[in-house]
Each structure stands twice: as structure tokens, then as C-alpha cells.
Amino acid sequence: MLPWKHAVRALSVLLLAAATLAPSTAASAQTETATTGRGWNDYSCKPSAAHPRPVVLVHGTLGNSVDNWLVLAPYLVNRGYCVFSLDYGQLPNVPFFHGLGPIEASAGQLDTYVDRVLAATGAPEVDIVGHSQGGMMPRWYLKFLGGAEKVNALVGIAPDNHGTTLLGLTKLLPYFPGAEDLIKAGTPGLADQIAGSPFITKLNQGGDTVPGVRYHVIATQYDEVVTPYRSQFLSGPNVTNVLIQDKCALDLSEHVAIGTVDRVTFHEVENALDPAHATPTTCLSVIG
């Protein structure tokens, strides 16, 4: 194989691995039946007066509706929320590892799923909490698919709202002929997330936000996947941008941990879902 082809393959593998870090420890338990036993994806759940909106969890790239939420979903259920999670962005013959399909199509799947949750719960709106791509992709749904009428708040945990440079690695793509085409053909959901891609450009044209939705972004300065980390933050009305180290300087969570196991972040998520009853997020939130 020619040297540049080795480089193309190596760069593609690196992009796939780095941009899609997510746990996969429960691959055999990816059904809604499994999660219902843990308290979420229970379509008989009716929102309470204290928590009137169901919460829809949107996993990251290479994640799925179970693995990404093994900690956060029960955390919210135990606090009285009706919690649901979907799979999206599936590729043919690729089980368990989702979020790799075209992001516009994934937003359409979210649209259908939100309608299902609203019909089951009788609620007029949902709140969405997403990790990585799952915190960015819903913005397409809000902006172009009418989702703003059905969503009260979008909470993004380490979302790639303005794409990612992967510590500058994406800037090397023009030097490897065929690399970008290879990524687009095999994993279009990855290509869409590169900073400056047509998808990211269209998503952010005319402003980051839409009226009627609250936005809450939670980032970590140790993010090694969505870089630079401040590109995760949004501009516009009804936006709250939080660097988790400003809440707890000892929090060392990177891209995966902040969305999957970090209870300091999860406390901030709950504050975003119920700002009227918010309590300070601190390092002690880990035991809350």
C-alpha cells in the first residue's frame, strides 16, 4: 500500500476512535425492555406536577440508548422524572454503535421519537439532554424540523455545537487525498461533525439558537474530542454556558466521563431541567 494510503487509513481510524469515544459495556442490553426494568423508557410514566416534562436522552456518536445513560438515567428517575432514550444514526450491519449516519436523518429520527414520547405521556413539551453529538444534533431538529414547539430546554453535555478540530487533526485532511471522502462515504455522521463542514455551517447560519427554547451547555476544559472546548458554547438569548471546572476545580472529567459518570455534571443537568429549584453545583454534588 502506498504511504499516503497508510496515512489515510490511520487518520480515518483515529478520527473514528477519538470523535466517538463512548462506553459499550451493555451491548446485549440495548432494548427498551431492559431499560424499563431500570426505571426509564417506561411509557406508562406520567409526568408529575413537580416535573411536568419528560426528559429525552440523546446519546453520542458510537453510543446507544442504554450505555450512554447507565448512570444519568437512573439519577433522574430517582428524582421523579419520566426519562426516555432513543437510538439514532444506525448504519446497516453495525449493531450497538450508533450516531454514525447523516445527522440530518438522525434529527428526523429524534422528531419521530419526541412525538412518540409526547403521545405516551400526554405532555405538551419535552426537555432534551444530549451528550456530544447528542447535544448538538437536536439543534437541527429545533431549527429546521419544528422541534422548538415541542421542546422547553436543550441541555448539551460536551456538545460539538460548532464542530471539532480534534486537536487540529482535521486540518490535516487536505494533505491526505481521499481521506475526507472515505469518512463521508463510510461514516457520514463523523464527516458532518468536522468544524467547517457543510452541515455545521448550515446549522449555525443565522444564529445558534431559536426562540422559545432554553439552552444549557456544560463543558469540560479537559475535553480531548470536541476541541477547542469553548467551541461548545452557544451565543444568543436564553443561553447558559457552564465550564464544569468553574463549579468544581477538582473535576477532571474529560469528554466521555462528563457525559456518562460525572455526578457533579449530573447535578448541573438537574439544575438546568428545574431552574426554579436549582441548588449550587459544587464538588460536594458528587455525593448529592
C-alpha positions in Angstrom: 0.0 0.0 0.0 1.3 3.5 -0.8 2.5 5.5 2.1 -0.3 8.1 1.8 -2.9 5.4 1.8 -1.5 4.1 5.1 -1.9 7.7 6.4 -5.4 7.9 5.1 -6.4 4.7 6.9 -4.6 5.7 10.1 -6.2 9.1 10.2 -9.6 7.7 9.5 -9.3 5.2 12.3 -8.0 8.0 14.6 -11.0 10.2 13.8 -13.4 7.3 14.3 -11.9 6.4 17.6 -11.4 9.9 19.0 -14.6 11.6 17.9 -16.8 8.7 19.0 -15.5 7.7 22.4 -18.4 6.1 24.3 -18.8 3.2 26.7 -20.1 -0.1 25.3 -20.4 -2.3 28.3 -24.1 -3.2 28.0 -24.3 -4.1 24.3 -26.6 -7.0 24.9 -29.0 -4.8 26.9 -29.9 -2.3 24.2 -33.6 -2.8 24.2 -36.3 -0.7 25.8 -37.4 -3.7 27.7 -34.0 -3.8 29.5 -34.2 -0.1 30.4 -37.8 -0.2 31.6 -36.6 -2.6 34.3 -34.1 0.1 35.4 -36.8 2.8 35.5 -36.6 4.5 32.2 -38.3 4.1 28.8 -41.4 3.3 30.8 -44.2 4.5 28.5 -46.7 4.3 31.3 -44.9 7.0 33.2 -46.9 10.2 33.7 -45.1 13.4 34.5 -45.7 14.9 37.9 -46.6 18.4 38.8 -43.1 18.9 40.1 -41.5 17.6 36.9 -44.2 18.1 34.2 -42.0 17.5 31.2 -40.5 14.1 30.2 -36.8 14.0 29.6 -35.4 12.6 26.3 -31.8 11.5 26.5 -29.8 11.6 23.2 -26.6 9.6 23.1 -23.3 10.5 21.5 -21.6 9.1 18.5 -20.8 5.4 18.8 -23.1 5.3 21.8 -26.6 3.8 22.2 -29.7 4.3 24.1 -28.5 2.2 27.1 -24.8 2.5 27.5 -24.5 6.3 27.5 -27.1 6.6 30.2 -26.4 3.8 32.7 -25.8 6.5 35.4 -27.7 9.6 34.4 -31.0 7.9 33.5 -31.5 6.3 37.0 -30.2 9.5 38.6 -33.1 11.4 37.0 -35.6 8.7 37.5 -34.8 8.6 41.2 -35.6 12.3 41.3 -39.0 11.9 39.9 -38.6 12.4 36.2 -40.1 10.4 33.3 -37.0 9.5 31.3 -36.7 8.2 27.8 -33.8 7.4 25.5 -33.6 6.6 21.8 -31.2 5.1 19.3 -30.4 7.1 16.2 -27.9 7.2 13.3 -27.7 3.5 12.8 -25.7 2.1 9.9 -26.6 -1.2 8.3 -24.9 -4.2 9.9 -23.4 -2.1 12.7 -25.1 -3.1 15.9 -24.8 -1.2 19.2 -22.6 1.6 17.9 -24.9 4.3 16.6 -24.8 8.0 15.7 -22.8 7.4 12.5 -25.5 8.1 9.9 -26.1 11.5 8.3 -27.1 13.9 11.1 -30.0 15.4 9.2 -31.6 12.0 9.1 -30.8 11.4 12.8 -32.6 14.7 13.6 -35.6 13.2 11.8 -35.5 10.2 14.0 -35.4 12.4 17.0 -38.5 14.2 15.7 -40.4 10.9 15.4 -39.3 9.8 18.9 -40.3 13.0 20.6 -43.8 12.7 19.1 -44.0 9.2 20.5 -43.0 10.3 24.0 -45.4 13.2 23.9 -48.2 10.9 22.8 -47.5 8.4 25.5 -47.1 10.9 28.4 -49.7 13.5 27.4 -47.1 16.2 28.0 -47.1 19.3 25.7 -43.3 19.6 25.7 -40.1 17.6 26.5 -36.7 18.5 27.8 -33.8 17.1 25.9 -30.4 16.2 27.4 -27.7 15.1 25.0 -24.1 14.1 25.2 -21.5 15.0 22.5 -23.3 14.7 19.1 -26.5 14.2 21.1 -26.2 17.7 22.5 -25.7 19.2 19.0 -27.9 17.2 16.7 -31.2 18.3 18.4 -30.4 21.8 17.4 -31.1 20.8 13.8 -34.4 19.4 15.0 -35.2 22.6 16.8 -34.2 24.9 13.9 -35.4 23.1 10.8 -37.9 20.4 11.8 -40.3 22.4 14.0 -38.9 21.0 17.3 -38.9 24.3 19.0 -42.7 24.0 19.5 -42.2 20.7 21.4 -39.1 21.4 23.4 -38.7 23.5 26.5 -35.0 23.1 27.1 -31.9 21.6 25.4 -29.1 20.6 27.8 -25.9 19.8 26.0 -23.1 17.9 27.7 -19.8 18.4 25.8 -21.7 19.1 22.6 -19.8 19.8 19.3 -22.0 22.8 18.5 -19.5 24.3 16.2 -17.9 21.1 15.1 -14.5 19.8 16.2 -10.9 20.1 15.0 -9.9 17.0 17.1 -6.9 19.0 18.5 -6.2 20.2 15.0 -6.1 16.8 13.3 -9.0 17.6 10.9 -6.8 20.4 9.5 -4.6 17.6 8.1 -7.3 16.1 5.9 -6.5 18.2 2.8 -3.0 16.7 2.9 -4.3 13.1 2.6 -6.1 12.7 -0.7 -9.2 10.7 -0.3 -9.4 10.8 3.5 -12.4 13.1 3.7 -14.2 11.2 1.0 -13.5 7.9 2.8 -15.0 9.3 6.1 -18.0 10.8 4.3 -18.8 7.6 2.5 -18.4 5.2 5.4 -19.4 7.3 8.4 -21.2 10.5 7.2 -22.1 11.3 10.8 -18.5 11.8 11.5 -17.9 14.0 8.5 -20.8 16.2 9.5 -19.1 16.9 12.8 -15.9 18.3 11.4 -15.5 22.0 12.0 -16.4 23.9 8.8 -18.4 21.0 7.3 -21.5 22.0 5.2 -23.7 20.6 8.0 -22.1 22.6 10.8 -22.1 25.7 8.6 -25.8 25.5 7.8 -26.7 24.6 11.4 -25.1 27.8 12.7 -26.1 30.2 10.0 -28.4 33.0 11.3 -27.5 32.3 14.9 -27.0 29.5 17.3 -30.5 29.5 18.9 -34.1 29.6 18.1 -36.8 31.5 20.1 -38.8 29.7 22.8 -36.1 27.2 23.9 -33.7 27.4 26.8 -30.2 26.2 26.1 -27.8 25.0 28.8 -24.3 23.9 27.7 -21.9 22.0 30.1 -18.3 21.7 29.0 -15.0 20.5 30.5 -11.6 22.1 29.9 -10.2 18.5 29.6 -12.2 17.6 26.6 -9.9 15.9 24.1 -12.6 15.2 21.5 -14.6 18.4 21.0 -11.8 20.9 20.6 -11.3 23.7 21.3 -13.6 23.1 24.2 -15.0 26.7 24.2 -16.4 26.0 20.7 -19.1 24.0 22.5 -20.6 27.2 24.0 -23.6 28.9 22.3 -24.4 32.5 21.8 -27.9 34.0 21.9 -30.8 34.7 24.3 -31.8 32.1 26.9 -28.3 30.5 26.8 -26.3 29.4 29.9 -22.8 28.2 29.3 -21.1 26.4 32.1 -17.5 25.2 32.4 -17.7 22.4 35.0 -14.3 23.3 36.5 -15.8 26.7 37.4 -18.2 24.7 39.6 -15.7 22.2 40.9 -12.0 22.8 40.1 -11.2 19.3 41.1 -13.4 17.8 38.4 -11.0 16.1 36.0 -13.7 14.6 33.7 -12.9 14.5 30.0 -15.2 14.0 27.1 -16.6 10.6 27.9 -16.7 10.9 31.7 -18.5 14.2 31.8 -21.5 12.6 30.0 -21.5 9.2 31.5 -20.4 9.1 35.1 -19.8 12.7 36.4 -22.3 13.3 39.2 -21.2 16.9 39.5 -22.3 17.4 35.9 -25.5 15.5 36.6 -26.3 17.9 39.4 -25.9 20.8 36.9 -28.1 18.9 34.5 -30.9 18.7 37.1 -30.5 22.4 37.8 -30.9 23.1 34.1 -34.1 21.0 34.0 -35.6 22.7 37.0 -34.0 26.1 37.4 -36.7 27.3 39.8 -35.4 24.8 42.4 -31.7 24.9 41.5 -29.1 24.5 44.2 -25.4 25.3 43.9 -23.3 22.9 41.9 -20.1 22.2 43.8 -17.6 19.4 44.3 -19.9 18.1 47.0 -22.6 17.5 44.4 -20.8 14.2 43.7 -22.5 12.8 46.9 -25.8 14.5 46.4 
